[in-house]
Amino acid sequence: MPALDRLLTFLTKRLDKGALVLYGGPGTFRTRLALFLCEQLAPSFYIGAGRHARLKVILRGVEVRAVTSFYDELLTTIECVGFCKQEKVKLVAIDEFMANLVPYRASLSESYVYRMALTEVGVLGLAVEAGCKVLLVCAEDYRTGGPLTIKILRRLKPRLVRTVVVNGVLTLEERDLADPLIALGRFEVDVEEVEKACGALSQN
């Protein structure tokens, strides 16, 4: 089986329970993998938050939305739940999850921001209950070895996959939800193969 087919199998199997969190440092192909999954599992919804709201991409069977505020992100997520219930969408991906909450931390209390995050996670839980797959792309929290806001994300009971690039090799490590420092499995693929697979993505 070609490496990219095995890569797709590795990721889709970890979406079987409904939710997958893809996290890692900058330049570790998180966005490309998310777009790759969106196209392979279409019809799907890709929501670009934070700096990814500027991403311009056209993919077959993928509805791409840019959200520049938490309010827009929450409304779009609620819209996606409706599509999931109508079986019009198989996968909902949010890239740079929680990024739109950062500005609120300057003016609102941490407990209020926490409740905002819980609201969105609760909505995503409804998408999973409707039979939809949910993919969240996050930055890594180097203190815990897991994704940022893992305490909130645990409510979705997702699988965790950490991305690392070293010496031209992309490594995907499944991490334990209870203790993200524990690796449960791994998959390696040459970076050139991933770039070739994602080469058809129209990014500007």
Summary of the structure (lengths in Angstrom):
residues: 204
radius of gyration: 15.9
end to end distance: 32.0
largest distance: 52.1
contacts: 654
relative contact order: 0.20
helix: 43%
strand: 27%
